Amino acid sequence: MNVIFDYSIFFHQKYGGISRYFLKLHDELNKNNINSKIIAPINNNIFLKNHQLDYAHGIYLKDYPRFTRKILKNFNYLFSSIYAKIKKPDIIHKTFYEKNFNEDKNIKKVITVYDLAHEIYHNEYNKPSNHRPKKNSLENVDRIICPSNKTKNDLIDFYGIPSSKIEVIYMGTNKFFENDNEQIVKSLTKPFILYVGDRKRYKNFLNLLKAFALSSKLQNDFCLVCCGGGQFSKEELDIINKYKINRSQILQFDVNDDDLFHLYKNAQIFVFPSKYEGLGMPPLEAMSLGCPVVSSNHEAILEAVGDAACLFNPNEPEDIKFNIENVIYSSEKINDLKNRGFERSKLFTWTKCAKETLNIYKEILN
């Protein structure tokens, strides 16, 4: 079986959960003797740049000048079209919501829909309530994969996709390797609460800031460390100033996996306040490394964490604060969450994800 993953996500995303998902899937398929290729002619993806397994004719560019983006994207489309015509893969697995670069009916198309944040939170993206950006992409595929039942149900509600066309396949937890890169952890002068990822919009970081501001005890005993997401925005800094949070208590780092490993391993707790997720991988990463999780009670996140996290209402800063304090000052609760989380994380593996995905490929080819 020959499988192609297209260029889209690797062109748009420097790093992140979606591109990592496809790299892990690519790795596992190749381990199972499936001829899998990532077609990323021009890309700016750091994960792909550092990847060891083969992918087809990829050139990494750190940044694209704005005026060249359309030209480079068109080049990727043309290259991929020619590549697919010559190689004639059995499956094209679309990595994002671009138009098909191959209309051959004999080549089956699969797409993974991660979440419906743009549809549900259309106001935050300045879009109308009938915004349906995935419509064309979803109409021209043979099967759709979702990372959670919540995403599947949202997809049915917003796009009217038949349930029989959608398969739920949980992603795996990322495997971190022991290393000696403890530079960031050693630079911290206090125990810390950890936040990982983007902070904008429905990620709800502002309510976490407000929760932290409500507790002089937390501010006195801990700092809040944010990984990724870029420098603090004006809106975030305004909240910090408005609530008189000591600026030295709120830290931001852009990190690699080596740094993240040690931050997960050394954090007092990991907090995940998101109002919406396709599944929510950071809590599972934290759990796999023995970091206790205090999280939003959103449905998709619950599919991931089960009963292995302490849950709060993400719309209520007071409830966020209460549950953080309830866990972080109790060694009994911390140890219980560590044990539960570690066991829970074992249910999510890339081997299982790849096996179930391969079953979908085989099914639509028969």
Secondary structure, DSSP 8 states (H G I E B T S, - for coil): -EEEE-SHHHHH-SSSHHHHHHHHHHHHHHHTT-EEEEB-SEE--HHHHT--S--BS-EE-S---GGGHHHHHHHHHHHHHHHHHHH--SEEEESSS---S---TTSEEEEE----HHHHTGGGGT--TT--TTHHHHHT-SEEEESSHHHHHHHHHHH---GGGEEE-----------S--HHHHH-SS-EEEEES--SGGG-HHHHHHHHHT-HHHHHH-EEEEESS-S--HHHHHHHHHTT--GGGEEEE---HHHHHHHHHH-SEEEE--S--SS-HHHHHHHHTT--EEEE--HHHHHHHTTSSEEE-TT-HHHHHHHHHHHHT-HHHHHHHHHHHHHHHTT--HHHHHHHHHHHHHHHH-
